[in-house]
Amino acid sequence: MLDCKQNTELLSQSLERPITLRERMAMRMHLMMCRGCRNFEKQLAFIHKAARELPRKL
Amino acid sequence: MSAAINLDVLNEHRSYLVRYAILQLRDPHLAEDAVQETLVAAIESKSKFSAQSSLRTWLVGILKHKILDVLRKRSREPQLNVPDGEDESELVDALFKENGHWADPPQTWANPEQSMENTHFWEIFEQCNQHMPINTARVFMMREFMDMTTEEICQELAISTTNCWVLLHRARLSLRECLDLKWFGIAR
């Protein structure tokens, strides 16, 4: 089982590299049970989007 | 159309370019230099500018190369090769308990999309970016702001892919924490 720390690492890496099926399953299992990580996942996507928007906001 | 590019026109974009460069370089002097070189290069190669793209986009394209030149020169200096300060691994340690669970699980953010319309939000975002340790911020900005791939960043900074992922992850954790403290958490 992944813990939250490992899960956030994987969530972050999924923005950088293809994630294996095994990893994807493990993340899904964890996310189903963990509200903190579900929030983190959404916030990660938002930060990614916001950082890309920044050049237009300068 | 190339006749339309002169110093006056270019100077209208100068302050934007300087802010762009400061975000990446975090040093006003280096940023000024990079922008100066960009403007000179723009004048020299103005015939290459096609009116199909916006002038600002074209200038930013040149600026990115100048920023990378500066980073390249600096990466030969020892500073970048030193492992990042301890404070970031401390941050990660503080966010998680010993068993790997959140010390303080992230709570919902209210209306993040709406925040993107708010000027003050972007000030906080820039502050949070400045708040990160310099090497972490640099890798993050190369990735997200300058839209480079992980491979390009690794090559540019001569660091391993794994190291690059670690720095990117720390950057995201740090930004999330800072935005939560300074923006989203305040309304809670």
gemmi code that builds the backbone of each chain (N, CA, C; Angstrom):
import gemmi

chains = {
    "A": [
        ("MET", (0.832, -1.223, 0.000), (0.000, 0.000, 0.000), (0.860, 1.264, 0.000)),
        ("LEU", (0.429, 2.219, -0.785), (1.123, 3.502, -0.782), (0.718, 4.303, 0.456)),
        ("ASP", (1.664, 5.041, 1.011), (1.256, 6.020, 2.010), (1.091, 7.377, 1.312)),
        ("CYS", (0.647, 8.384, 2.039), (0.339, 9.680, 1.421), (1.578, 10.311, 0.788)),
        ("LYS", (2.704, 10.157, 1.453), (3.931, 10.754, 0.948), (4.302, 10.146, -0.407)),
        ("GLN", (4.263, 8.811, -0.476), (4.573, 8.127, -1.746), (3.539, 8.453, -2.805)),
        ("ASN", (2.299, 8.542, -2.374), (1.230, 8.818, -3.327), (1.387, 10.213, -3.951)),
        ("THR", (1.745, 11.196, -3.132), (1.919, 12.546, -3.692), (3.110, 12.577, -4.653)),
        ("GLU", (4.137, 11.789, -4.345), (5.294, 11.724, -5.252), (4.868, 11.182, -6.616)),
        ("LEU", (4.068, 10.132, -6.580), (3.598, 9.533, -7.831), (2.678, 10.487, -8.595)),
        ("LEU", (1.811, 11.172, -7.865), (0.913, 12.127, -8.517), (1.727, 13.198, -9.237)),
        ("SER", (2.778, 13.638, -8.571), (3.637, 14.656, -9.169), (4.373, 14.100, -10.388)),
        ("GLN", (4.862, 12.865, -10.266), (5.591, 12.261, -11.387), (4.697, 11.964, -12.582)),
        ("SER", (3.396, 11.804, -12.315), (2.511, 11.514, -13.447), (2.403, 12.722, -14.376)),
        ("LEU", (2.867, 13.891, -13.918), (2.953, 15.049, -14.808), (4.235, 15.011, -15.642)),
        ("GLU", (5.146, 14.101, -15.280), (6.459, 14.091, -15.918), (6.740, 12.871, -16.778)),
        ("ARG", (6.084, 11.774, -16.481), (6.407, 10.529, -17.201), (5.160, 9.657, -17.271)),
        ("PRO", (5.142, 8.704, -18.214), (4.014, 7.775, -18.255), (4.014, 6.911, -16.993)),
        ("ILE", (2.860, 6.743, -16.430), (2.731, 5.978, -15.184), (2.336, 4.543, -15.553)),
        ("THR", (2.931, 3.557, -14.891), (2.601, 2.169, -15.215), (1.202, 1.825, -14.688)),
        ("LEU", (0.657, 0.769, -15.224), (-0.682, 0.329, -14.813), (-0.714, 0.034, -13.309)),
        ("ARG", (0.341, -0.646, -12.873), (0.438, -0.997, -11.448), (0.407, 0.258, -10.569)),
        ("GLU", (1.193, 1.267, -11.000), (1.238, 2.518, -10.233), (-0.125, 3.211, -10.228)),
        ("ARG", (-0.761, 3.185, -11.396), (-2.066, 3.832, -11.516), (-3.090, 3.177, -10.571)),
        ("MET", (-3.068, 1.847, -10.530), (-3.981, 1.117, -9.649), (-3.712, 1.469, -8.184)),
        ("ALA", (-2.426, 1.513, -7.857), (-2.057, 1.804, -6.471), (-2.521, 3.204, -6.074)),
        ("MET", (-2.356, 4.157, -6.992), (-2.799, 5.523, -6.697), (-4.312, 5.573, -6.517)),
        ("ARG", (-5.006, 4.870, -7.412), (-6.479, 4.887, -7.344), (-6.986, 4.321, -6.016)),
        ("MET", (-6.365, 3.205, -5.623), (-6.733, 2.591, -4.348), (-6.560, 3.577, -3.208)),
        ("HIS", (-5.403, 4.235, -3.232), (-5.115, 5.176, -2.148), (-6.102, 6.346, -2.168)),
        ("LEU", (-6.328, 6.877, -3.358), (-7.188, 8.061, -3.470), (-8.617, 7.771, -3.021)),
        ("MET", (-9.058, 6.537, -3.259), (-10.412, 6.171, -2.870), (-10.612, 6.335, -1.360)),
        ("MET", (-9.513, 6.073, -0.640), (-9.634, 6.086, 0.820), (-9.171, 7.384, 1.464)),
        ("CYS", (-8.516, 8.227, 0.693), (-7.824, 9.355, 1.329), (-8.286, 10.701, 0.778)),
        ("ARG", (-9.031, 11.405, 1.588), (-9.584, 12.682, 1.188), (-8.498, 13.753, 1.025)),
        ("GLY", (-7.511, 13.721, 1.927), (-6.409, 14.695, 1.848), (-5.694, 14.605, 0.503)),
        ("CYS", (-5.438, 13.374, 0.059), (-4.747, 13.183, -1.217), (-5.640, 13.526, -2.405)),
        ("ARG", (-6.953, 13.325, -2.251), (-7.867, 13.740, -3.335), (-7.809, 15.258, -3.494)),
        ("ASN", (-7.805, 15.951, -2.378), (-7.674, 17.410, -2.452), (-6.332, 17.796, -3.051)),
        ("PHE", (-5.290, 17.085, -2.625), (-3.958, 17.377, -3.151), (-3.922, 17.194, -4.669)),
        ("GLU", (-4.534, 16.135, -5.143), (-4.532, 15.861, -6.587), (-5.144, 17.033, -7.368)),
        ("LYS", (-6.274, 17.529, -6.891), (-6.931, 18.664, -7.552), (-6.058, 19.907, -7.490)),
        ("GLN", (-5.430, 20.105, -6.331), (-4.624, 21.316, -6.157), (-3.370, 21.279, -7.017)),
        ("LEU", (-2.847, 20.077, -7.188), (-1.679, 19.898, -8.051), (-2.026, 20.301, -9.489)),
        ("ALA", (-3.180, 19.848, -9.946), (-3.622, 20.188, -11.306), (-3.812, 21.700, -11.430)),
        ("PHE", (-4.341, 22.299, -10.377), (-4.558, 23.745, -10.409), (-3.232, 24.511, -10.469)),
        ("ILE", (-2.269, 24.082, -9.663), (-0.961, 24.750, -9.633), (-0.279, 24.642, -11.000)),
        ("HIS", (-0.394, 23.470, -11.597), (0.149, 23.226, -12.927), (-0.455, 24.213, -13.928)),
        ("LYS", (-1.758, 24.345, -13.876), (-2.465, 25.231, -14.788), (-2.114, 26.696, -14.514)),
        ("ALA", (-2.092, 27.048, -13.244), (-1.825, 28.439, -12.867), (-0.412, 28.855, -13.288)),
        ("ALA", (0.564, 27.965, -13.089), (1.942, 28.315, -13.436), (2.066, 28.575, -14.934)),
        ("ARG", (1.268, 27.843, -15.715), (1.307, 28.039, -17.163), (0.569, 29.307, -17.588)),
        ("GLU", (-0.290, 29.764, -16.715), (-1.059, 30.977, -16.990), (-0.245, 32.228, -16.611)),
        ("LEU", (0.715, 32.031, -15.718), (1.464, 33.159, -15.159), (2.064, 34.119, -16.196)),
        ("PRO", (2.681, 33.629, -17.276), (3.251, 34.592, -18.239), (2.225, 35.597, -18.760)),
        ("ARG", (0.981, 35.201, -18.818), (-0.055, 36.114, -19.313), (-0.505, 37.089, -18.236)),
        ("LYS", (-0.140, 36.802, -16.991), (-0.624, 37.634, -15.887), (0.414, 38.637, -15.420)),
        ("LEU", (1.595, 38.596, -15.976), (2.658, 39.508, -15.537), (2.310, 40.958, -15.856)),
    ],
    "B": [
        ("MET", (7.054, 45.070, -42.887), (6.649, 44.855, -41.498), (7.842, 44.958, -40.546)),
        ("SER", (9.044, 44.559, -41.044), (10.189, 44.611, -40.149), (10.522, 46.063, -39.796)),
        ("ALA", (10.118, 46.986, -40.652), (10.373, 48.392, -40.378), (9.644, 48.836, -39.105)),
        ("ALA", (8.589, 48.096, -38.748), (7.802, 48.479, -37.572), (8.556, 48.199, -36.277)),
        ("ILE", (9.604, 47.391, -36.348), (10.346, 47.086, -35.122), (11.466, 48.092, -34.922)),
        ("ASN", (11.302, 48.963, -33.959), (12.376, 49.874, -33.604), (12.454, 49.930, -32.083)),
        ("LEU", (13.395, 50.672, -31.581), (13.614, 50.681, -30.126), (12.382, 51.119, -29.346)),
        ("ASP", (11.658, 52.117, -29.894), (10.468, 52.591, -29.180), (9.445, 51.477, -29.004)),
        ("VAL", (9.219, 50.762, -30.087), (8.246, 49.666, -30.032), (8.730, 48.593, -29.048)),
        ("LEU", (10.006, 48.277, -29.140), (10.550, 47.228, -28.260), (10.495, 47.636, -26.794)),
        ("ASN", (10.739, 48.914, -26.550), (10.750, 49.375, -25.157), (9.396, 49.250, -24.470)),
        ("GLU", (8.337, 49.246, -25.277), (7.015, 49.050, -24.684), (6.918, 47.675, -24.015)),
        ("HIS", (7.733, 46.740, -24.468), (7.673, 45.377, -23.930), (8.719, 45.141, -22.847)),
        ("ARG", (9.577, 46.122, -22.659), (10.722, 45.925, -21.782), (10.318, 45.507, -20.356)),
        ("SER", (9.386, 46.240, -19.757), (9.102, 45.943, -18.350), (8.503, 44.536, -18.196)),
        ("TYR", (7.681, 44.139, -19.176), (7.152, 42.770, -19.138), (8.298, 41.756, -19.188)),
        ("LEU", (9.217, 41.987, -20.121), (10.324, 41.044, -20.294), (11.190, 40.974, -19.029)),
        ("VAL", (11.385, 42.136, -18.402), (12.203, 42.150, -17.184), (11.523, 41.336, -16.081)),
        ("ARG", (10.204, 41.512, -15.947), (9.500, 40.736, -14.916), (9.577, 39.243, -15.217)),
        ("TYR", (9.448, 38.922, -16.488), (9.546, 37.515, -16.906), (10.917, 36.959, -16.506)),
        ("ALA", (11.955, 37.710, -16.828), (13.321, 37.233, -16.565), (13.609, 37.159, -15.064)),
        ("ILE", (13.073, 38.110, -14.302), (13.310, 38.096, -12.850), (12.698, 36.841, -12.229)),
        ("LEU", (11.518, 36.470, -12.709), (10.874, 35.273, -12.167), (11.766, 34.049, -12.330)),
        ("GLN", (12.440, 33.995, -13.443), (13.277, 32.830, -13.690), (14.661, 32.973, -13.067)),
        ("LEU", (15.228, 34.164, -13.124), (16.618, 34.341, -12.690), (16.737, 34.827, -11.251)),
        ("ARG", (15.690, 35.501, -10.757), (15.641, 36.014, -9.387), (16.770, 36.981, -9.091)),
        ("ASP", (17.225, 37.665, -10.084), (18.291, 38.633, -9.868), (18.034, 39.771, -10.849)),
        ("PRO", (17.660, 40.940, -10.337), (17.279, 42.044, -11.222), (18.378, 42.427, -12.215)),
        ("HIS", (19.632, 42.364, -11.774), (20.722, 42.762, -12.669), (20.878, 41.779, -13.823)),
        ("LEU", (20.882, 40.500, -13.470), (20.987, 39.471, -14.510), (19.789, 39.550, -15.447)),
        ("ALA", (18.621, 39.841, -14.870), (17.414, 39.942, -15.682), (17.534, 41.105, -16.663)),
        ("GLU", (17.990, 42.253, -16.178), (18.201, 43.422, -17.053), (19.153, 43.072, -18.195)),
        ("ASP", (20.240, 42.401, -17.851), (21.219, 42.028, -18.880), (20.594, 41.133, -19.943)),
        ("ALA", (19.842, 40.131, -19.477), (19.228, 39.190, -20.422), (18.247, 39.921, -21.341)),
        ("VAL", (17.511, 40.871, -20.772), (16.536, 41.621, -21.575), (17.265, 42.533, -22.560)),
        ("GLN", (18.325, 43.156, -22.092), (19.113, 44.017, -22.975), (19.598, 43.220, -24.187)),
        ("GLU", (20.146, 42.064, -23.920), (20.644, 41.213, -25.011), (19.510, 40.782, -25.934)),
        ("THR", (18.349, 40.555, -25.330), (17.185, 40.163, -26.128), (16.804, 41.278, -27.108)),
        ("LEU", (16.791, 42.501, -26.601), (16.381, 43.626, -27.443), (17.400, 43.866, -28.563)),
        ("VAL", (18.671, 43.732, -28.225), (19.710, 43.876, -29.245), (19.530, 42.796, -30.318)),
        ("ALA", (19.331, 41.554, -29.850), (19.151, 40.447, -30.808), (17.907, 40.670, -31.659)),
        ("ALA", (16.866, 41.249, -31.050), (15.623, 41.486, -31.789), (15.855, 42.497, -32.908)),
        ("ILE", (16.601, 43.557, -32.589), (16.917, 44.567, -33.606), (17.733, 43.932, -34.733)),
        ("GLU", (18.716, 43.145, -34.316), (19.619, 42.541, -35.309), (18.892, 41.574, -36.240)),
        ("SER", (17.886, 40.891, -35.687), (17.251, 39.863, -36.522), (15.802, 40.213, -36.810)),
        ("LYS", (15.509, 41.498, -36.872), (14.110, 41.900, -37.024), (13.495, 41.406, -38.329)),
        ("SER", (14.341, 41.113, -39.302), (13.781, 40.609, -40.561), (13.182, 39.219, -40.382)),
        ("LYS", (13.598, 38.543, -39.290), (13.077, 37.185, -39.066), (11.709, 37.189, -38.401)),
        ("PHE", (11.333, 38.366, -37.894), (10.024, 38.439, -37.239), (8.915, 38.397, -38.285)),
        ("SER", (7.977, 37.455, -38.081), (6.854, 37.426, -39.014), (5.636, 37.983, -38.296)),
        ("ALA", (4.926, 38.847, -38.970), (3.805, 39.543, -38.338), (2.709, 38.570, -37.917)),
        ("GLN", (2.874, 37.301, -38.312), (1.839, 36.333, -37.937), (1.834, 36.033, -36.441)),
        ("SER", (3.020, 36.111, -35.829), (3.015, 35.893, -34.384), (3.039, 37.264, -33.710)),
        ("SER", (2.681, 37.299, -32.430), (2.704, 38.598, -31.765), (4.158, 38.936, -31.425)),
        ("LEU", (4.418, 40.223, -31.378), (5.786, 40.672, -31.105), (6.249, 40.174, -29.739)),
        ("ARG", (5.328, 40.220, -28.770), (5.700, 39.801, -27.415), (6.097, 38.324, -27.390)),
        ("THR", (5.313, 37.489, -28.076), (5.625, 36.060, -28.126), (7.010, 35.841, -28.732)),
        ("TRP", (7.273, 36.595, -29.792), (8.567, 36.468, -30.455), (9.700, 36.887, -29.511)),
        ("LEU", (9.503, 38.000, -28.826), (10.528, 38.496, -27.893), (10.757, 37.513, -26.748)),
        ("VAL", (9.668, 36.942, -26.229), (9.800, 35.977, -25.133), (10.599, 34.762, -25.606)),
        ("GLY", (10.366, 34.376, -26.868), (11.130, 33.261, -27.442), (12.629, 33.545, -27.415)),
        ("ILE", (12.999, 34.757, -27.777), (14.425, 35.126, -27.737), (14.912, 35.181, -26.293)),
        ("LEU", (14.095, 35.780, -25.448), (14.474, 35.932, -24.030), (14.754, 34.573, -23.376)),
        ("LYS", (13.923, 33.570, -23.710), (14.133, 32.240, -23.123), (15.557, 31.748, -23.406)),
        ("HIS", (16.012, 31.971, -24.641), (17.373, 31.540, -24.980), (18.413, 32.308, -24.176)),
        ("LYS", (18.172, 33.600, -24.016), (19.131, 34.422, -23.253), (19.152, 33.994, -21.782)),
        ("ILE", (17.977, 33.667, -21.254), (17.912, 33.206, -19.863), (18.701, 31.903, -19.711)),
        ("LEU", (18.512, 31.010, -20.678), (19.243, 29.740, -20.615), (20.752, 29.970, -20.702)),
        ("ASP", (21.168, 30.960, -21.511), (22.601, 31.281, -21.578), (23.132, 31.676, -20.208)),
        ("VAL", (22.367, 32.526, -19.534), (22.788, 32.967, -18.198), (22.866, 31.770, -17.249)),
        ("LEU", (21.826, 30.926, -17.286), (21.810, 29.765, -16.390), (22.971, 28.828, -16.692)),
        ("ARG", (23.271, 28.693, -17.968), (24.372, 27.822, -18.375), (25.695, 28.326, -17.806)),
        ("LYS", (25.907, 29.638, -17.944), (27.142, 30.214, -17.400), (27.212, 29.964, -15.901)),
        ("ARG", (26.067, 30.142, -15.244), (26.072, 30.016, -13.785), (26.184, 28.571, -13.333)),
        ("SER", (25.703, 27.642, -14.141), (25.754, 26.247, -13.697), (27.190, 25.745, -13.696)),
        ("ARG", (28.076, 26.482, -14.387), (29.486, 26.099, -14.327), (30.113, 26.566, -13.024)),
        ("GLU", (29.443, 27.534, -12.413), (29.915, 27.936, -11.093), (29.430, 26.888, -10.086)),
        ("PRO", (30.151, 26.740, -8.989), (29.837, 25.636, -8.079), (28.434, 25.683, -7.487)),
        ("GLN", (27.918, 26.888, -7.306), (26.667, 27.077, -6.570), (25.548, 26.091, -6.918)),
        ("LEU", (25.336, 25.874, -8.228), (24.203, 25.038, -8.623), (24.431, 23.562, -8.335)),
        ("ASN", (25.676, 23.171, -8.252), (25.943, 21.748, -8.066), (25.849, 21.319, -6.605)),
        ("VAL", (25.857, 22.304, -5.759), (25.693, 22.005, -4.334), (24.253, 21.531, -4.122)),
        ("PRO", (24.070, 20.472, -3.341), (22.690, 20.037, -3.104), (21.885, 21.170, -2.491)),
        ("ASP", (20.626, 21.188, -2.805), (19.783, 22.275, -2.320), (19.788, 22.335, -0.792)),
        ("GLY", (19.463, 23.525, -0.299), (19.474, 23.735, 1.154), (18.616, 22.716, 1.876)),
        ("GLU", (18.887, 22.540, 3.120), (18.173, 21.513, 3.872), (16.717, 21.864, 4.114)),
        ("ASP", (16.430, 23.182, 4.015), (15.091, 23.603, 4.406), (13.985, 22.929, 3.602)),
        ("GLU", (14.289, 22.482, 2.362), (13.191, 21.877, 1.597), (12.908, 20.464, 2.024)),
        ("SER", (13.956, 19.683, 2.306), (13.646, 18.342, 2.788), (13.000, 18.464, 4.160)),
        ("GLU", (13.352, 19.532, 4.863), (12.675, 19.790, 6.133), (11.200, 20.063, 5.916)),
        ("LEU", (10.907, 20.793, 4.825), (9.501, 21.079, 4.525), (8.748, 19.771, 4.322)),
        ("VAL", (9.308, 18.885, 3.489), (8.638, 17.617, 3.216), (8.464, 16.824, 4.507)),
        ("ASP", (9.500, 16.830, 5.322), (9.401, 16.112, 6.600), (8.287, 16.667, 7.473)),
        ("ALA", (8.132, 17.986, 7.419), (7.133, 18.614, 8.279), (5.715, 18.347, 7.784)),
        ("LEU", (5.573, 18.098, 6.476), (4.233, 17.908, 5.916), (3.683, 16.514, 6.201)),
        ("PHE", (4.598, 15.559, 6.379), (4.164, 14.173, 6.586), (4.635, 13.645, 7.938)),
        ("LYS", (3.814, 12.774, 8.487), (4.213, 12.128, 9.738), (5.200, 11.014, 9.430)),
        ("GLU", (5.742, 10.423, 10.467), (6.754, 9.396, 10.258), (6.210, 8.193, 9.490)),
        ("ASN", (4.918, 7.920, 9.660), (4.324, 6.786, 8.943), (3.929, 7.136, 7.511)),
        ("GLY", (4.298, 8.342, 7.039), (4.033, 8.719, 5.651), (2.664, 9.328, 5.419)),
        ("HIS", (1.870, 9.480, 6.469), (0.563, 10.120, 6.305), (0.682, 11.626, 6.503)),
        ("TRP", (-0.267, 12.354, 5.929), (-0.263, 13.810, 6.080), (-0.272, 14.186, 7.554)),
        ("ALA", (0.557, 15.154, 7.921), (0.483, 15.689, 9.270), (-0.801, 16.506, 9.384)),
        ("ASP", (-1.112, 17.209, 8.304), (-2.277, 18.079, 8.284), (-2.882, 17.955, 6.880)),
        ("PRO", (-3.817, 17.018, 6.684), (-4.280, 16.714, 5.316), (-4.831, 17.943, 4.601)),
        ("PRO", (-4.507, 18.093, 3.308), (-4.994, 19.242, 2.543), (-6.519, 19.323, 2.577)),
        ("GLN", (-7.025, 20.527, 2.779), (-8.464, 20.754, 2.738), (-8.854, 21.329, 1.387)),
        ("THR", (-10.137, 21.302, 1.115), (-10.636, 21.798, -0.179), (-10.279, 23.273, -0.370)),
        ("TRP", (-9.995, 23.635, -1.624), (-9.797, 25.040, -1.971), (-11.087, 25.552, -2.609)),
        ("ALA", (-11.566, 26.671, -2.100), (-12.801, 27.221, -2.649), (-12.522, 28.024, -3.922)),
        ("ASN", (-13.259, 27.725, -4.957), (-13.197, 28.463, -6.234), (-11.807, 28.800, -6.760)),
        ("PRO", (-10.954, 27.801, -6.945), (-9.621, 28.140, -7.450), (-9.664, 28.856, -8.812)),
        ("GLU", (-10.620, 28.469, -9.660), (-10.698, 29.081, -10.996), (-10.954, 30.585, -10.884)),
        ("GLN", (-11.795, 30.923, -9.924), (-12.132, 32.328, -9.727), (-10.911, 33.132, -9.263)),
        ("SER", (-10.057, 32.461, -8.491), (-8.852, 33.134, -8.005), (-7.976, 33.607, -9.156)),
        ("MET", (-8.016, 32.861, -10.249), (-7.144, 33.210, -11.369), (-7.543, 34.542, -12.008)),
        ("GLU", (-8.737, 35.019, -11.680), (-9.173, 36.322, -12.197), (-8.762, 37.456, -11.262)),
        ("ASN", (-8.193, 37.094, -10.130), (-7.903, 38.083, -9.097), (-6.424, 38.506, -9.129)),
        ("THR", (-6.183, 39.798, -9.306), (-4.803, 40.289, -9.400), (-4.005, 39.970, -8.139)),
        ("HIS", (-4.664, 40.105, -7.000), (-3.971, 39.855, -5.740), (-3.497, 38.406, -5.642)),
        ("PHE", (-4.298, 37.482, -6.203), (-3.892, 36.080, -6.207), (-2.542, 35.898, -6.901)),
        ("TRP", (-2.358, 36.605, -8.011), (-1.114, 36.445, -8.771), (0.069, 37.041, -8.027)),
        ("GLU", (-0.192, 38.083, -7.242), (0.886, 38.625, -6.403), (1.323, 37.577, -5.383)),
        ("ILE", (0.337, 36.933, -4.781), (0.646, 35.879, -3.803), (1.398, 34.732, -4.492)),
        ("PHE", (0.937, 34.395, -5.688), (1.568, 33.300, -6.437), (3.048, 33.623, -6.684)),
        ("GLU", (3.328, 34.861, -7.087), (4.719, 35.270, -7.312), (5.512, 35.240, -6.005)),
        ("GLN", (4.890, 35.728, -4.929), (5.553, 35.698, -3.618), (5.906, 34.271, -3.215)),
        ("CYS", (4.947, 33.378, -3.405), (5.174, 31.980, -3.015), (6.299, 31.378, -3.843)),
        ("ASN", (6.387, 31.827, -5.065), (7.447, 31.357, -5.929), (8.817, 31.837, -5.433)),
        ("GLN", (8.852, 33.102, -5.009), (10.093, 33.678, -4.480), (10.501, 32.997, -3.173)),
        ("HIS", (9.510, 32.458, -2.520), (9.684, 31.861, -1.216), (10.435, 30.522, -1.292)),
        ("MET", (10.375, 29.905, -2.471), (11.020, 28.583, -2.622), (12.528, 28.735, -2.665)),
        ("PRO", (13.250, 27.716, -2.204), (14.709, 27.734, -2.376), (15.057, 27.869, -3.858)),
        ("ILE", (16.146, 28.537, -4.136), (16.406, 28.990, -5.503), (16.490, 27.858, -6.528)),
        ("ASN", (17.162, 26.773, -6.205), (17.294, 25.703, -7.207), (15.971, 24.997, -7.475)),
        ("THR", (15.183, 24.867, -6.422), (13.865, 24.263, -6.571), (12.999, 25.129, -7.475)),
        ("ALA", (12.984, 26.421, -7.190), (12.185, 27.353, -7.975), (12.649, 27.369, -9.433)),
        ("ARG", (13.944, 27.297, -9.618), (14.493, 27.365, -10.971), (13.995, 26.187, -11.815)),
        ("VAL", (14.088, 24.987, -11.259), (13.642, 23.803, -11.988), (12.142, 23.887, -12.265)),
        ("PHE", (11.396, 24.310, -11.265), (9.947, 24.420, -11.428), (9.582, 25.412, -12.531)),
        ("MET", (10.247, 26.552, -12.523), (9.922, 27.568, -13.515), (10.366, 27.162, -14.919)),
        ("MET", (11.488, 26.456, -15.003), (11.905, 25.963, -16.321), (10.839, 25.029, -16.875)),
        ("ARG", (10.309, 24.209, -15.980), (9.327, 23.214, -16.392), (7.982, 23.860, -16.744)),
        ("GLU", (7.446, 24.636, -15.839), (6.074, 25.110, -15.992), (5.981, 26.445, -16.724)),
        ("PHE", (6.946, 27.299, -16.469), (6.859, 28.660, -16.966), (7.494, 28.745, -18.344)),
        ("MET", (8.647, 28.130, -18.510), (9.337, 28.167, -19.799), (8.975, 26.943, -20.646)),
        ("ASP", (8.147, 26.072, -20.078), (7.609, 24.946, -20.835), (8.681, 24.023, -21.404)),
        ("MET", (9.718, 23.763, -20.612), (10.756, 22.826, -21.051), (10.376, 21.423, -20.576)),
        ("THR", (10.906, 20.399, -21.258), (10.638, 19.034, -20.791), (11.629, 18.689, -19.676)),
        ("THR", (11.295, 17.641, -18.916), (12.207, 17.200, -17.857), (13.589, 16.882, -18.442)),
        ("GLU", (13.599, 16.230, -19.615), (14.870, 15.859, -20.241), (15.724, 17.092, -20.531)),
        ("GLU", (15.075, 18.119, -21.088), (15.808, 19.348, -21.411), (16.393, 19.990, -20.152)),
        ("ILE", (15.592, 19.972, -19.089), (16.044, 20.594, -17.841), (17.244, 19.833, -17.267)),
        ("CYS", (17.129, 18.495, -17.258), (18.222, 17.667, -16.737), (19.509, 17.954, -17.481)),
        ("GLN", (19.382, 18.024, -18.808), (20.545, 18.259, -19.636), (21.134, 19.629, -19.336)),
        ("GLU", (20.260, 20.606, -19.285), (20.668, 21.991, -19.077), (21.392, 22.156, -17.746)),
        ("LEU", (20.878, 21.529, -16.708), (21.436, 21.727, -15.369), (22.361, 20.591, -14.956)),
        ("ALA", (22.522, 19.620, -15.858), (23.359, 18.462, -15.553), (22.965, 17.801, -14.227)),
        ("ILE", (21.685, 17.521, -14.088), (21.224, 16.762, -12.924), (20.494, 15.513, -13.431)),
        ("SER", (20.318, 14.534, -12.556), (19.666, 13.294, -12.985), (18.155, 13.508, -13.073)),
        ("THR", (17.509, 12.644, -13.844), (16.052, 12.731, -13.987), (15.370, 12.616, -12.630)),
        ("THR", (15.846, 11.665, -11.831), (15.240, 11.465, -10.515), (15.364, 12.720, -9.664)),
        ("ASN", (16.536, 13.312, -9.705), (16.756, 14.541, -8.956), (15.799, 15.640, -9.426)),
        ("CYS", (15.613, 15.684, -10.722), (14.710, 16.659, -11.317), (13.279, 16.449, -10.798)),
        ("TRP", (12.829, 15.207, -10.773), (11.480, 14.889, -10.270), (11.337, 15.294, -8.810)),
        ("VAL", (12.398, 14.990, -8.046), (12.356, 15.323, -6.621), (12.207, 16.828, -6.434)),
        ("LEU", (12.996, 17.587, -7.197), (12.926, 19.054, -7.074), (11.554, 19.576, -7.501)),
        ("LEU", (11.021, 19.019, -8.588), (9.699, 19.458, -9.053), (8.628, 19.157, -8.008)),
        ("HIS", (8.741, 17.988, -7.411), (7.755, 17.605, -6.411), (7.841, 18.509, -5.179)),
        ("ARG", (9.049, 18.784, -4.739), (9.224, 19.691, -3.597), (8.653, 21.065, -3.918)),
        ("ALA", (8.891, 21.509, -5.153), (8.376, 22.819, -5.557), (6.858, 22.847, -5.454)),
        ("ARG", (6.221, 21.783, -5.928), (4.754, 21.735, -5.917), (4.218, 21.676, -4.491)),
        ("LEU", (4.890, 20.877, -3.652), (4.470, 20.799, -2.246), (4.613, 22.161, -1.578)),
        ("SER", (5.716, 22.816, -1.881), (5.994, 24.099, -1.256), (4.991, 25.167, -1.724)),
        ("LEU", (4.720, 25.193, -3.025), (3.738, 26.151, -3.561), (2.356, 25.890, -2.991)),
        ("ARG", (1.993, 24.617, -2.929), (0.672, 24.271, -2.405), (0.519, 24.750, -0.967)),
        ("GLU", (1.556, 24.495, -0.187), (1.535, 24.886, 1.218), (1.420, 26.408, 1.348)),
        ("CYS", (2.208, 27.108, 0.543), (2.237, 28.564, 0.614), (0.905, 29.169, 0.155)),
        ("LEU", (0.344, 28.650, -0.942), (-0.947, 29.165, -1.424), (-2.050, 28.873, -0.411)),
        ("ASP", (-1.940, 27.729, 0.233), (-2.935, 27.365, 1.233), (-2.870, 28.332, 2.425)),
        ("LEU", (-1.646, 28.622, 2.848), (-1.466, 29.513, 4.000), (-1.866, 30.944, 3.681)),
        ("LYS", (-1.454, 31.409, 2.494), (-1.564, 32.842, 2.217), (-2.794, 33.224, 1.405)),
        ("TRP", (-3.456, 32.251, 0.840), (-4.602, 32.595, -0.003), (-5.842, 31.778, 0.346)),
        ("PHE", (-5.803, 30.499, 0.023), (-7.025, 29.700, 0.155), (-7.430, 29.468, 1.603)),
        ("GLY", (-6.439, 29.385, 2.481), (-6.742, 29.107, 3.877), (-7.360, 30.279, 4.607)),
        ("ILE", (-7.122, 31.479, 4.082), (-7.566, 32.679, 4.785), (-9.089, 32.773, 4.840)),
        ("ALA", (-9.735, 32.328, 3.768), (-11.200, 32.421, 3.711), (-11.864, 31.300, 4.518)),
        ("ARG", (-11.061, 30.332, 4.910), (-11.627, 29.118, 5.510), (-12.216, 29.375, 6.873)),
    ],
}
model = gemmi.Model(1)
for chain_id, residues in chains.items():
    chain = gemmi.Chain(chain_id)
    for i, (resn, *xyz) in enumerate(residues, 1):
        res = gemmi.Residue()
        res.name, res.seqid = resn, gemmi.SeqId(i, " ")
        for name, pos in zip(("N", "CA", "C"), xyz):
            atom = gemmi.Atom()
            atom.name, atom.element = name, gemmi.Element(name[0])
            atom.pos, atom.b_iso = gemmi.Position(*pos), 0.0
            res.add_atom(atom)
        chain.add_residue(res)
    model.add_chain(chain)
structure = gemmi.Structure()
structure.add_model(model)
structure.setup_entities()
